[in-house]
Amino acid sequence: MIQRILPGKRYSEAVIAQGLMFCSGMVPENTDADATAQTQNVLQQIDQLLASQGTDKSRIVDATIYLADMADYNAMNEAWDAWVAEGHAPARATVEARLADPHWKVEIKVVAALSQN
């Protein structure tokens, strides 16, 4: 069974299949902030989306981080390192990409295992 979370015409916020939650790329709401603050904002959104389905960041198995400028790599990692669940770091890739909004410095997409009750 496939379950779509907050489906829209173009994409769903997340899709659940085979015990995994595939989250769409999350972007910052605080577009005037620096890369660290934008990353913190995106990570908070990820926390909320995961919690809405009964899972959390300790169950993330894969993360893809898109940076508008690799010069922000250390600033993004400052927020990431403070947030990631100790002992539960996921597989991760970080790439530079032109993001859809020039004010976005970061976009993060994760895949998490659902909690087993």
Phi and psi restraints in degrees (range 20) as a CNS / XPLOR table:
assign (resid 1 and name C) (resid 2 and name N)
       (resid 2 and name CA) (resid 2 and name C) 1.0 -115.4 20.0 2
assign (resid 2 and name N) (resid 2 and name CA)
       (resid 2 and name C) (resid 3 and name N) 1.0 129.7 20.0 2
assign (resid 2 and name C) (resid 3 and name N)
       (resid 3 and name CA) (resid 3 and name C) 1.0 -118.8 20.0 2
assign (resid 3 and name N) (resid 3 and name CA)
       (resid 3 and name C) (resid 4 and name N) 1.0 129.1 20.0 2
assign (resid 3 and name C) (resid 4 and name N)
       (resid 4 and name CA) (resid 4 and name C) 1.0 -103.3 20.0 2
assign (resid 4 and name N) (resid 4 and name CA)
       (resid 4 and name C) (resid 5 and name N) 1.0 129.0 20.0 2
assign (resid 4 and name C) (resid 5 and name N)
       (resid 5 and name CA) (resid 5 and name C) 1.0 -99.2 20.0 2
assign (resid 5 and name N) (resid 5 and name CA)
       (resid 5 and name C) (resid 6 and name N) 1.0 123.8 20.0 2
assign (resid 5 and name C) (resid 6 and name N)
       (resid 6 and name CA) (resid 6 and name C) 1.0 48.9 20.0 2
assign (resid 6 and name N) (resid 6 and name CA)
       (resid 6 and name C) (resid 7 and name N) 1.0 58.9 20.0 2
assign (resid 6 and name C) (resid 7 and name N)
       (resid 7 and name CA) (resid 7 and name C) 1.0 -70.4 20.0 2
assign (resid 7 and name N) (resid 7 and name CA)
       (resid 7 and name C) (resid 8 and name N) 1.0 142.3 20.0 2
assign (resid 7 and name C) (resid 8 and name N)
       (resid 8 and name CA) (resid 8 and name C) 1.0 -124.3 20.0 2
assign (resid 8 and name N) (resid 8 and name CA)
       (resid 8 and name C) (resid 9 and name N) 1.0 -174.7 20.0 2
assign (resid 8 and name C) (resid 9 and name N)
       (resid 9 and name CA) (resid 9 and name C) 1.0 -67.0 20.0 2
assign (resid 9 and name N) (resid 9 and name CA)
       (resid 9 and name C) (resid 10 and name N) 1.0 -38.2 20.0 2
assign (resid 9 and name C) (resid 10 and name N)
       (resid 10 and name CA) (resid 10 and name C) 1.0 -95.2 20.0 2
assign (resid 10 and name N) (resid 10 and name CA)
       (resid 10 and name C) (resid 11 and name N) 1.0 -37.0 20.0 2
assign (resid 10 and name C) (resid 11 and name N)
       (resid 11 and name CA) (resid 11 and name C) 1.0 -161.2 20.0 2
assign (resid 11 and name N) (resid 11 and name CA)
       (resid 11 and name C) (resid 12 and name N) 1.0 164.5 20.0 2
assign (resid 11 and name C) (resid 12 and name N)
       (resid 12 and name CA) (resid 12 and name C) 1.0 -103.4 20.0 2
assign (resid 12 and name N) (resid 12 and name CA)
       (resid 12 and name C) (resid 13 and name N) 1.0 150.3 20.0 2
assign (resid 12 and name C) (resid 13 and name N)
       (resid 13 and name CA) (resid 13 and name C) 1.0 -61.5 20.0 2
assign (resid 13 and name N) (resid 13 and name CA)
       (resid 13 and name C) (resid 14 and name N) 1.0 -33.4 20.0 2
assign (resid 13 and name C) (resid 14 and name N)
       (resid 14 and name CA) (resid 14 and name C) 1.0 -158.5 20.0 2
assign (resid 14 and name N) (resid 14 and name CA)
       (resid 14 and name C) (resid 15 and name N) 1.0 160.3 20.0 2
assign (resid 14 and name C) (resid 15 and name N)
       (resid 15 and name CA) (resid 15 and name C) 1.0 -133.0 20.0 2
assign (resid 15 and name N) (resid 15 and name CA)
       (resid 15 and name C) (resid 16 and name N) 1.0 133.3 20.0 2
assign (resid 15 and name C) (resid 16 and name N)
       (resid 16 and name CA) (resid 16 and name C) 1.0 -106.9 20.0 2
assign (resid 16 and name N) (resid 16 and name CA)
       (resid 16 and name C) (resid 17 and name N) 1.0 128.2 20.0 2
assign (resid 16 and name C) (resid 17 and name N)
       (resid 17 and name CA) (resid 17 and name C) 1.0 -156.0 20.0 2
assign (resid 17 and name N) (resid 17 and name CA)
       (resid 17 and name C) (resid 18 and name N) 1.0 140.2 20.0 2
assign (resid 17 and name C) (resid 18 and name N)
       (resid 18 and name CA) (resid 18 and name C) 1.0 53.3 20.0 2
assign (resid 18 and name N) (resid 18 and name CA)
       (resid 18 and name C) (resid 19 and name N) 1.0 36.3 20.0 2
assign (resid 18 and name C) (resid 19 and name N)
       (resid 19 and name CA) (resid 19 and name C) 1.0 78.0 20.0 2
assign (resid 19 and name N) (resid 19 and name CA)
       (resid 19 and name C) (resid 20 and name N) 1.0 9.1 20.0 2
assign (resid 19 and name C) (resid 20 and name N)
       (resid 20 and name CA) (resid 20 and name C) 1.0 -119.9 20.0 2
assign (resid 20 and name N) (resid 20 and name CA)
       (resid 20 and name C) (resid 21 and name N) 1.0 148.5 20.0 2
assign (resid 20 and name C) (resid 21 and name N)
       (resid 21 and name CA) (resid 21 and name C) 1.0 -111.6 20.0 2
assign (resid 21 and name N) (resid 21 and name CA)
       (resid 21 and name C) (resid 22 and name N) 1.0 114.2 20.0 2
assign (resid 21 and name C) (resid 22 and name N)
       (resid 22 and name CA) (resid 22 and name C) 1.0 -97.9 20.0 2
assign (resid 22 and name N) (resid 22 and name CA)
       (resid 22 and name C) (resid 23 and name N) 1.0 108.4 20.0 2
assign (resid 22 and name C) (resid 23 and name N)
       (resid 23 and name CA) (resid 23 and name C) 1.0 -91.1 20.0 2
assign (resid 23 and name N) (resid 23 and name CA)
       (resid 23 and name C) (resid 24 and name N) 1.0 140.2 20.0 2
assign (resid 23 and name C) (resid 24 and name N)
       (resid 24 and name CA) (resid 24 and name C) 1.0 -67.3 20.0 2
assign (resid 24 and name N) (resid 24 and name CA)
       (resid 24 and name C) (resid 25 and name N) 1.0 164.5 20.0 2
assign (resid 24 and name C) (resid 25 and name N)
       (resid 25 and name CA) (resid 25 and name C) 1.0 -60.6 20.0 2
assign (resid 25 and name N) (resid 25 and name CA)
       (resid 25 and name C) (resid 26 and name N) 1.0 128.6 20.0 2
assign (resid 25 and name C) (resid 26 and name N)
       (resid 26 and name CA) (resid 26 and name C) 1.0 -101.5 20.0 2
assign (resid 26 and name N) (resid 26 and name CA)
       (resid 26 and name C) (resid 27 and name N) 1.0 137.1 20.0 2
assign (resid 26 and name C) (resid 27 and name N)
       (resid 27 and name CA) (resid 27 and name C) 1.0 -122.0 20.0 2
assign (resid 27 and name N) (resid 27 and name CA)
       (resid 27 and name C) (resid 28 and name N) 1.0 158.8 20.0 2
assign (resid 27 and name C) (resid 28 and name N)
       (resid 28 and name CA) (resid 28 and name C) 1.0 -71.5 20.0 2
assign (resid 28 and name N) (resid 28 and name CA)
       (resid 28 and name C) (resid 29 and name N) 1.0 146.3 20.0 2
assign (resid 28 and name C) (resid 29 and name N)
       (resid 29 and name CA) (resid 29 and name C) 1.0 -90.3 20.0 2
assign (resid 29 and name N) (resid 29 and name CA)
       (resid 29 and name C) (resid 30 and name N) 1.0 -22.3 20.0 2
assign (resid 29 and name C) (resid 30 and name N)
       (resid 30 and name CA) (resid 30 and name C) 1.0 -97.4 20.0 2
assign (resid 30 and name N) (resid 30 and name CA)
       (resid 30 and name C) (resid 31 and name N) 1.0 72.9 20.0 2
assign (resid 30 and name C) (resid 31 and name N)
       (resid 31 and name CA) (resid 31 and name C) 1.0 -68.3 20.0 2
assign (resid 31 and name N) (resid 31 and name CA)
       (resid 31 and name C) (resid 32 and name N) 1.0 -13.9 20.0 2
assign (resid 31 and name C) (resid 32 and name N)
       (resid 32 and name CA) (resid 32 and name C) 1.0 -92.1 20.0 2
assign (resid 32 and name N) (resid 32 and name CA)
       (resid 32 and name C) (resid 33 and name N) 1.0 0.0 20.0 2
assign (resid 32 and name C) (resid 33 and name N)
       (resid 33 and name CA) (resid 33 and name C) 1.0 -86.5 20.0 2
assign (resid 33 and name N) (resid 33 and name CA)
       (resid 33 and name C) (resid 34 and name N) 1.0 167.8 20.0 2
assign (resid 33 and name C) (resid 34 and name N)
       (resid 34 and name CA) (resid 34 and name C) 1.0 -77.3 20.0 2
assign (resid 34 and name N) (resid 34 and name CA)
       (resid 34 and name C) (resid 35 and name N) 1.0 176.3 20.0 2
assign (resid 34 and name C) (resid 35 and name N)
       (resid 35 and name CA) (resid 35 and name C) 1.0 -63.0 20.0 2
assign (resid 35 and name N) (resid 35 and name CA)
       (resid 35 and name C) (resid 36 and name N) 1.0 -36.7 20.0 2
assign (resid 35 and name C) (resid 36 and name N)
       (resid 36 and name CA) (resid 36 and name C) 1.0 -64.4 20.0 2
assign (resid 36 and name N) (resid 36 and name CA)
       (resid 36 and name C) (resid 37 and name N) 1.0 -49.3 20.0 2
assign (resid 36 and name C) (resid 37 and name N)
       (resid 37 and name CA) (resid 37 and name C) 1.0 -66.3 20.0 2
assign (resid 37 and name N) (resid 37 and name CA)
       (resid 37 and name C) (resid 38 and name N) 1.0 -38.5 20.0 2
assign (resid 37 and name C) (resid 38 and name N)
       (resid 38 and name CA) (resid 38 and name C) 1.0 -63.4 20.0 2
assign (resid 38 and name N) (resid 38 and name CA)
       (resid 38 and name C) (resid 39 and name N) 1.0 -41.4 20.0 2
assign (resid 38 and name C) (resid 39 and name N)
       (resid 39 and name CA) (resid 39 and name C) 1.0 -63.7 20.0 2
assign (resid 39 and name N) (resid 39 and name CA)
       (resid 39 and name C) (resid 40 and name N) 1.0 -44.2 20.0 2
assign (resid 39 and name C) (resid 40 and name N)
       (resid 40 and name CA) (resid 40 and name C) 1.0 -57.4 20.0 2
assign (resid 40 and name N) (resid 40 and name CA)
       (resid 40 and name C) (resid 41 and name N) 1.0 -42.2 20.0 2
assign (resid 40 and name C) (resid 41 and name N)
       (resid 41 and name CA) (resid 41 and name C) 1.0 -63.2 20.0 2
assign (resid 41 and name N) (resid 41 and name CA)
       (resid 41 and name C) (resid 42 and name N) 1.0 -44.5 20.0 2
assign (resid 41 and name C) (resid 42 and name N)
       (resid 42 and name CA) (resid 42 and name C) 1.0 -63.5 20.0 2
assign (resid 42 and name N) (resid 42 and name CA)
       (resid 42 and name C) (resid 43 and name N) 1.0 -42.4 20.0 2
assign (resid 42 and name C) (resid 43 and name N)
       (resid 43 and name CA) (resid 43 and name C) 1.0 -64.4 20.0 2
assign (resid 43 and name N) (resid 43 and name CA)
       (resid 43 and name C) (resid 44 and name N) 1.0 -34.9 20.0 2
assign (resid 43 and name C) (resid 44 and name N)
       (resid 44 and name CA) (resid 44 and name C) 1.0 -64.2 20.0 2
assign (resid 44 and name N) (resid 44 and name CA)
       (resid 44 and name C) (resid 45 and name N) 1.0 -40.8 20.0 2
assign (resid 44 and name C) (resid 45 and name N)
       (resid 45 and name CA) (resid 45 and name C) 1.0 -64.0 20.0 2
assign (resid 45 and name N) (resid 45 and name CA)
       (resid 45 and name C) (resid 46 and name N) 1.0 -40.3 20.0 2
assign (resid 45 and name C) (resid 46 and name N)
       (resid 46 and name CA) (resid 46 and name C) 1.0 -63.3 20.0 2
assign (resid 46 and name N) (resid 46 and name CA)
       (resid 46 and name C) (resid 47 and name N) 1.0 -45.0 20.0 2
assign (resid 46 and name C) (resid 47 and name N)
       (resid 47 and name CA) (resid 47 and name C) 1.0 -53.8 20.0 2
assign (resid 47 and name N) (resid 47 and name CA)
       (resid 47 and name C) (resid 48 and name N) 1.0 -46.1 20.0 2
assign (resid 47 and name C) (resid 48 and name N)
       (resid 48 and name CA) (resid 48 and name C) 1.0 -65.3 20.0 2
assign (resid 48 and name N) (resid 48 and name CA)
       (resid 48 and name C) (resid 49 and name N) 1.0 -43.3 20.0 2
assign (resid 48 and name C) (resid 49 and name N)
       (resid 49 and name CA) (resid 49 and name C) 1.0 -65.3 20.0 2
assign (resid 49 and name N) (resid 49 and name CA)
       (resid 49 and name C) (resid 50 and name N) 1.0 -43.6 20.0 2
assign (resid 49 and name C) (resid 50 and name N)
       (resid 50 and name CA) (resid 50 and name C) 1.0 -62.4 20.0 2
assign (resid 50 and name N) (resid 50 and name CA)
       (resid 50 and name C) (resid 51 and name N) 1.0 -45.4 20.0 2
assign (resid 50 and name C) (resid 51 and name N)
       (resid 51 and name CA) (resid 51 and name C) 1.0 -61.6 20.0 2
assign (resid 51 and name N) (resid 51 and name CA)
       (resid 51 and name C) (resid 52 and name N) 1.0 -33.2 20.0 2
assign (resid 51 and name C) (resid 52 and name N)
       (resid 52 and name CA) (resid 52 and name C) 1.0 -63.1 20.0 2
assign (resid 52 and name N) (resid 52 and name CA)
       (resid 52 and name C) (resid 53 and name N) 1.0 -17.9 20.0 2
assign (resid 52 and name C) (resid 53 and name N)
       (resid 53 and name CA) (resid 53 and name C) 1.0 -115.2 20.0 2
assign (resid 53 and name N) (resid 53 and name CA)
       (resid 53 and name C) (resid 54 and name N) 1.0 13.9 20.0 2
assign (resid 53 and name C) (resid 54 and name N)
       (resid 54 and name CA) (resid 54 and name C) 1.0 77.3 20.0 2
assign (resid 54 and name N) (resid 54 and name CA)
       (resid 54 and name C) (resid 55 and name N) 1.0 24.2 20.0 2
assign (resid 54 and name C) (resid 55 and name N)
       (resid 55 and name CA) (resid 55 and name C) 1.0 -128.8 20.0 2
assign (resid 55 and name N) (resid 55 and name CA)
       (resid 55 and name C) (resid 56 and name N) 1.0 -178.2 20.0 2
assign (resid 55 and name C) (resid 56 and name N)
       (resid 56 and name CA) (resid 56 and name C) 1.0 -153.9 20.0 2
assign (resid 56 and name N) (resid 56 and name CA)
       (resid 56 and name C) (resid 57 and name N) 1.0 178.0 20.0 2
assign (resid 56 and name C) (resid 57 and name N)
       (resid 57 and name CA) (resid 57 and name C) 1.0 -62.1 20.0 2
assign (resid 57 and name N) (resid 57 and name CA)
       (resid 57 and name C) (resid 58 and name N) 1.0 -22.1 20.0 2
assign (resid 57 and name C) (resid 58 and name N)
       (resid 58 and name CA) (resid 58 and name C) 1.0 -69.4 20.0 2
assign (resid 58 and name N) (resid 58 and name CA)
       (resid 58 and name C) (resid 59 and name N) 1.0 -12.8 20.0 2
assign (resid 58 and name C) (resid 59 and name N)
       (resid 59 and name CA) (resid 59 and name C) 1.0 -106.8 20.0 2
assign (resid 59 and name N) (resid 59 and name CA)
       (resid 59 and name C) (resid 60 and name N) 1.0 8.7 20.0 2
assign (resid 59 and name C) (resid 60 and name N)
       (resid 60 and name CA) (resid 60 and name C) 1.0 -71.7 20.0 2
assign (resid 60 and name N) (resid 60 and name CA)
       (resid 60 and name C) (resid 61 and name N) 1.0 128.9 20.0 2
assign (resid 60 and name C) (resid 61 and name N)
       (resid 61 and name CA) (resid 61 and name C) 1.0 -105.1 20.0 2
assign (resid 61 and name N) (resid 61 and name CA)
       (resid 61 and name C) (resid 62 and name N) 1.0 -19.9 20.0 2
assign (resid 61 and name C) (resid 62 and name N)
       (resid 62 and name CA) (resid 62 and name C) 1.0 -152.4 20.0 2
assign (resid 62 and name N) (resid 62 and name CA)
       (resid 62 and name C) (resid 63 and name N) 1.0 139.4 20.0 2
assign (resid 62 and name C) (resid 63 and name N)
       (resid 63 and name CA) (resid 63 and name C) 1.0 -137.8 20.0 2
assign (resid 63 and name N) (resid 63 and name CA)
       (resid 63 and name C) (resid 64 and name N) 1.0 139.1 20.0 2
assign (resid 63 and name C) (resid 64 and name N)
       (resid 64 and name CA) (resid 64 and name C) 1.0 -123.0 20.0 2
assign (resid 64 and name N) (resid 64 and name CA)
       (resid 64 and name C) (resid 65 and name N) 1.0 125.4 20.0 2
assign (resid 64 and name C) (resid 65 and name N)
       (resid 65 and name CA) (resid 65 and name C) 1.0 -115.1 20.0 2
assign (resid 65 and name N) (resid 65 and name CA)
       (resid 65 and name C) (resid 66 and name N) 1.0 126.7 20.0 2
assign (resid 65 and name C) (resid 66 and name N)
       (resid 66 and name CA) (resid 66 and name C) 1.0 -107.6 20.0 2
assign (resid 66 and name N) (resid 66 and name CA)
       (resid 66 and name C) (resid 67 and name N) 1.0 125.5 20.0 2
assign (resid 66 and name C) (resid 67 and name N)
       (resid 67 and name CA) (resid 67 and name C) 1.0 -113.1 20.0 2
assign (resid 67 and name N) (resid 67 and name CA)
       (resid 67 and name C) (resid 68 and name N) 1.0 135.7 20.0 2
assign (resid 67 and name C) (resid 68 and name N)
       (resid 68 and name CA) (resid 68 and name C) 1.0 -66.5 20.0 2
assign (resid 68 and name N) (resid 68 and name CA)
       (resid 68 and name C) (resid 69 and name N) 1.0 -27.9 20.0 2
assign (resid 68 and name C) (resid 69 and name N)
       (resid 69 and name CA) (resid 69 and name C) 1.0 -147.1 20.0 2
assign (resid 69 and name N) (resid 69 and name CA)
       (resid 69 and name C) (resid 70 and name N) 1.0 120.7 20.0 2
assign (resid 69 and name C) (resid 70 and name N)
       (resid 70 and name CA) (resid 70 and name C) 1.0 -62.8 20.0 2
assign (resid 70 and name N) (resid 70 and name CA)
       (resid 70 and name C) (resid 71 and name N) 1.0 -13.0 20.0 2
assign (resid 70 and name C) (resid 71 and name N)
       (resid 71 and name CA) (resid 71 and name C) 1.0 -63.3 20.0 2
assign (resid 71 and name N) (resid 71 and name CA)
       (resid 71 and name C) (resid 72 and name N) 1.0 -18.4 20.0 2
assign (resid 71 and name C) (resid 72 and name N)
       (resid 72 and name CA) (resid 72 and name C) 1.0 -91.2 20.0 2
assign (resid 72 and name N) (resid 72 and name CA)
       (resid 72 and name C) (resid 73 and name N) 1.0 7.9 20.0 2
assign (resid 72 and name C) (resid 73 and name N)
       (resid 73 and name CA) (resid 73 and name C) 1.0 -57.2 20.0 2
assign (resid 73 and name N) (resid 73 and name CA)
       (resid 73 and name C) (resid 74 and name N) 1.0 -48.8 20.0 2
assign (resid 73 and name C) (resid 74 and name N)
       (resid 74 and name CA) (resid 74 and name C) 1.0 -67.0 20.0 2
assign (resid 74 and name N) (resid 74 and name CA)
       (resid 74 and name C) (resid 75 and name N) 1.0 -38.5 20.0 2
assign (resid 74 and name C) (resid 75 and name N)
       (resid 75 and name CA) (resid 75 and name C) 1.0 -65.7 20.0 2
assign (resid 75 and name N) (resid 75 and name CA)
       (resid 75 and name C) (resid 76 and name N) 1.0 -41.0 20.0 2
assign (resid 75 and name C) (resid 76 and name N)
       (resid 76 and name CA) (resid 76 and name C) 1.0 -64.0 20.0 2
assign (resid 76 and name N) (resid 76 and name CA)
       (resid 76 and name C) (resid 77 and name N) 1.0 -44.9 20.0 2
assign (resid 76 and name C) (resid 77 and name N)
       (resid 77 and name CA) (resid 77 and name C) 1.0 -63.8 20.0 2
assign (resid 77 and name N) (resid 77 and name CA)
       (resid 77 and name C) (resid 78 and name N) 1.0 -27.5 20.0 2
assign (resid 77 and name C) (resid 78 and name N)
       (resid 78 and name CA) (resid 78 and name C) 1.0 -59.2 20.0 2
assign (resid 78 and name N) (resid 78 and name CA)
       (resid 78 and name C) (resid 79 and name N) 1.0 -46.5 20.0 2
assign (resid 78 and name C) (resid 79 and name N)
       (resid 79 and name CA) (resid 79 and name C) 1.0 -72.2 20.0 2
assign (resid 79 and name N) (resid 79 and name CA)
       (resid 79 and name C) (resid 80 and name N) 1.0 -42.9 20.0 2
assign (resid 79 and name C) (resid 80 and name N)
       (resid 80 and name CA) (resid 80 and name C) 1.0 -59.8 20.0 2
assign (resid 80 and name N) (resid 80 and name CA)
       (resid 80 and name C) (resid 81 and name N) 1.0 -49.2 20.0 2
assign (resid 80 and name C) (resid 81 and name N)
       (resid 81 and name CA) (resid 81 and name C) 1.0 -62.6 20.0 2
assign (resid 81 and name N) (resid 81 and name CA)
       (resid 81 and name C) (resid 82 and name N) 1.0 -34.4 20.0 2
assign (resid 81 and name C) (resid 82 and name N)
       (resid 82 and name CA) (resid 82 and name C) 1.0 -73.5 20.0 2
assign (resid 82 and name N) (resid 82 and name CA)
       (resid 82 and name C) (resid 83 and name N) 1.0 -22.6 20.0 2
assign (resid 82 and name C) (resid 83 and name N)
       (resid 83 and name CA) (resid 83 and name C) 1.0 -96.5 20.0 2
assign (resid 83 and name N) (resid 83 and name CA)
       (resid 83 and name C) (resid 84 and name N) 1.0 -40.3 20.0 2
assign (resid 83 and name C) (resid 84 and name N)
       (resid 84 and name CA) (resid 84 and name C) 1.0 -58.4 20.0 2
assign (resid 84 and name N) (resid 84 and name CA)
       (resid 84 and name C) (resid 85 and name N) 1.0 140.7 20.0 2
assign (resid 84 and name C) (resid 85 and name N)
       (resid 85 and name CA) (resid 85 and name C) 1.0 -68.0 20.0 2
assign (resid 85 and name N) (resid 85 and name CA)
       (resid 85 and name C) (resid 86 and name N) 1.0 121.8 20.0 2
assign (resid 85 and name C) (resid 86 and name N)
       (resid 86 and name CA) (resid 86 and name C) 1.0 -56.8 20.0 2
assign (resid 86 and name N) (resid 86 and name CA)
       (resid 86 and name C) (resid 87 and name N) 1.0 129.9 20.0 2
assign (resid 86 and name C) (resid 87 and name N)
       (resid 87 and name CA) (resid 87 and name C) 1.0 81.1 20.0 2
assign (resid 87 and name N) (resid 87 and name CA)
       (resid 87 and name C) (resid 88 and name N) 1.0 1.3 20.0 2
assign (resid 87 and name C) (resid 88 and name N)
       (resid 88 and name CA) (resid 88 and name C) 1.0 -130.3 20.0 2
assign (resid 88 and name N) (resid 88 and name CA)
       (resid 88 and name C) (resid 89 and name N) 1.0 32.4 20.0 2
assign (resid 88 and name C) (resid 89 and name N)
       (resid 89 and name CA) (resid 89 and name C) 1.0 -64.0 20.0 2
assign (resid 89 and name N) (resid 89 and name CA)
       (resid 89 and name C) (resid 90 and name N) 1.0 131.1 20.0 2
assign (resid 89 and name C) (resid 90 and name N)
       (resid 90 and name CA) (resid 90 and name C) 1.0 -80.9 20.0 2
assign (resid 90 and name N) (resid 90 and name CA)
       (resid 90 and name C) (resid 91 and name N) 1.0 168.9 20.0 2
assign (resid 90 and name C) (resid 91 and name N)
       (resid 91 and name CA) (resid 91 and name C) 1.0 -61.9 20.0 2
assign (resid 91 and name N) (resid 91 and name CA)
       (resid 91 and name C) (resid 92 and name N) 1.0 144.5 20.0 2
assign (resid 91 and name C) (resid 92 and name N)
       (resid 92 and name CA) (resid 92 and name C) 1.0 -150.9 20.0 2
assign (resid 92 and name N) (resid 92 and name CA)
       (resid 92 and name C) (resid 93 and name N) 1.0 144.5 20.0 2
assign (resid 92 and name C) (resid 93 and name N)
       (resid 93 and name CA) (resid 93 and name C) 1.0 -129.2 20.0 2
assign (resid 93 and name N) (resid 93 and name CA)
       (resid 93 and name C) (resid 94 and name N) 1.0 142.6 20.0 2
assign (resid 93 and name C) (resid 94 and name N)
       (resid 94 and name CA) (resid 94 and name C) 1.0 -128.0 20.0 2
assign (resid 94 and name N) (resid 94 and name CA)
       (resid 94 and name C) (resid 95 and name N) 1.0 126.2 20.0 2
assign (resid 94 and name C) (resid 95 and name N)
       (resid 95 and name CA) (resid 95 and name C) 1.0 -133.4 20.0 2
assign (resid 95 and name N) (resid 95 and name CA)
       (resid 95 and name C) (resid 96 and name N) 1.0 155.5 20.0 2
assign (resid 95 and name C) (resid 96 and name N)
       (resid 96 and name CA) (resid 96 and name C) 1.0 -89.4 20.0 2
assign (resid 96 and name N) (resid 96 and name CA)
       (resid 96 and name C) (resid 97 and name N) 1.0 134.9 20.0 2
assign (resid 96 and name C) (resid 97 and name N)
       (resid 97 and name CA) (resid 97 and name C) 1.0 -150.9 20.0 2
assign (resid 97 and name N) (resid 97 and name CA)
       (resid 97 and name C) (resid 98 and name N) 1.0 150.6 20.0 2
assign (resid 97 and name C) (resid 98 and name N)
       (resid 98 and name CA) (resid 98 and name C) 1.0 -76.9 20.0 2
assign (resid 98 and name N) (resid 98 and name CA)
       (resid 98 and name C) (resid 99 and name N) 1.0 116.4 20.0 2
assign (resid 98 and name C) (resid 99 and name N)
       (resid 99 and name CA) (resid 99 and name C) 1.0 -87.1 20.0 2
assign (resid 99 and name N) (resid 99 and name CA)
       (resid 99 and name C) (resid 100 and name N) 1.0 159.3 20.0 2
assign (resid 99 and name C) (resid 100 and name N)
       (resid 100 and name CA) (resid 100 and name C) 1.0 -62.7 20.0 2
assign (resid 100 and name N) (resid 100 and name CA)
       (resid 100 and name C) (resid 101 and name N) 1.0 -30.4 20.0 2
assign (resid 100 and name C) (resid 101 and name N)
       (resid 101 and name CA) (resid 101 and name C) 1.0 -116.2 20.0 2
assign (resid 101 and name N) (resid 101 and name CA)
       (resid 101 and name C) (resid 102 and name N) 1.0 124.9 20.0 2
assign (resid 101 and name C) (resid 102 and name N)
       (resid 102 and name CA) (resid 102 and name C) 1.0 -64.0 20.0 2
assign (resid 102 and name N) (resid 102 and name CA)
       (resid 102 and name C) (resid 103 and name N) 1.0 -12.3 20.0 2
assign (resid 102 and name C) (resid 103 and name N)
       (resid 103 and name CA) (resid 103 and name C) 1.0 -85.1 20.0 2
assign (resid 103 and name N) (resid 103 and name CA)
       (resid 103 and name C) (resid 104 and name N) 1.0 -16.0 20.0 2
assign (resid 103 and name C) (resid 104 and name N)
       (resid 104 and name CA) (resid 104 and name C) 1.0 -78.2 20.0 2
assign (resid 104 and name N) (resid 104 and name CA)
       (resid 104 and name C) (resid 105 and name N) 1.0 130.8 20.0 2
assign (resid 104 and name C) (resid 105 and name N)
       (resid 105 and name CA) (resid 105 and name C) 1.0 -99.6 20.0 2
assign (resid 105 and name N) (resid 105 and name CA)
       (resid 105 and name C) (resid 106 and name N) 1.0 -18.4 20.0 2
assign (resid 105 and name C) (resid 106 and name N)
       (resid 106 and name CA) (resid 106 and name C) 1.0 -150.3 20.0 2
assign (resid 106 and name N) (resid 106 and name CA)
       (resid 106 and name C) (resid 107 and name N) 1.0 147.4 20.0 2
assign (resid 106 and name C) (resid 107 and name N)
       (resid 107 and name CA) (resid 107 and name C) 1.0 -139.5 20.0 2
assign (resid 107 and name N) (resid 107 and name CA)
       (resid 107 and name C) (resid 108 and name N) 1.0 135.8 20.0 2
assign (resid 107 and name C) (resid 108 and name N)
       (resid 108 and name CA) (resid 108 and name C) 1.0 -129.6 20.0 2
assign (resid 108 and name N) (resid 108 and name CA)
       (resid 108 and name C) (resid 109 and name N) 1.0 133.1 20.0 2
assign (resid 108 and name C) (resid 109 and name N)
       (resid 109 and name CA) (resid 109 and name C) 1.0 -122.1 20.0 2
assign (resid 109 and name N) (resid 109 and name CA)
       (resid 109 and name C) (resid 110 and name N) 1.0 131.0 20.0 2
assign (resid 109 and name C) (resid 110 and name N)
       (resid 110 and name CA) (resid 110 and name C) 1.0 -129.7 20.0 2
assign (resid 110 and name N) (resid 110 and name CA)
       (resid 110 and name C) (resid 111 and name N) 1.0 158.1 20.0 2
assign (resid 110 and name C) (resid 111 and name N)
       (resid 111 and name CA) (resid 111 and name C) 1.0 -123.7 20.0 2
assign (resid 111 and name N) (resid 111 and name CA)
       (resid 111 and name C) (resid 112 and name N) 1.0 128.9 20.0 2
assign (resid 111 and name C) (resid 112 and name N)
       (resid 112 and name CA) (resid 112 and name C) 1.0 -129.1 20.0 2
assign (resid 112 and name N) (resid 112 and name CA)
       (resid 112 and name C) (resid 113 and name N) 1.0 147.2 20.0 2
assign (resid 112 and name C) (resid 113 and name N)
       (resid 113 and name CA) (resid 113 and name C) 1.0 -78.0 20.0 2
assign (resid 113 and name N) (resid 113 and name CA)
       (resid 113 and name C) (resid 114 and name N) 1.0 140.2 20.0 2
assign (resid 113 and name C) (resid 114 and name N)
       (resid 114 and name CA) (resid 114 and name C) 1.0 -72.6 20.0 2
assign (resid 114 and name N) (resid 114 and name CA)
       (resid 114 and name C) (resid 115 and name N) 1.0 149.7 20.0 2
assign (resid 114 and name C) (resid 115 and name N)
       (resid 115 and name CA) (resid 115 and name C) 1.0 -68.6 20.0 2
assign (resid 115 and name N) (resid 115 and name CA)
       (resid 115 and name C) (resid 116 and name N) 1.0 142.3 20.0 2
assign (resid 115 and name C) (resid 116 and name N)
       (resid 116 and name CA) (resid 116 and name C) 1.0 -97.7 20.0 2
assign (resid 116 and name N) (resid 116 and name CA)
       (resid 116 and name C) (resid 117 and name N) 1.0 117.7 20.0 2
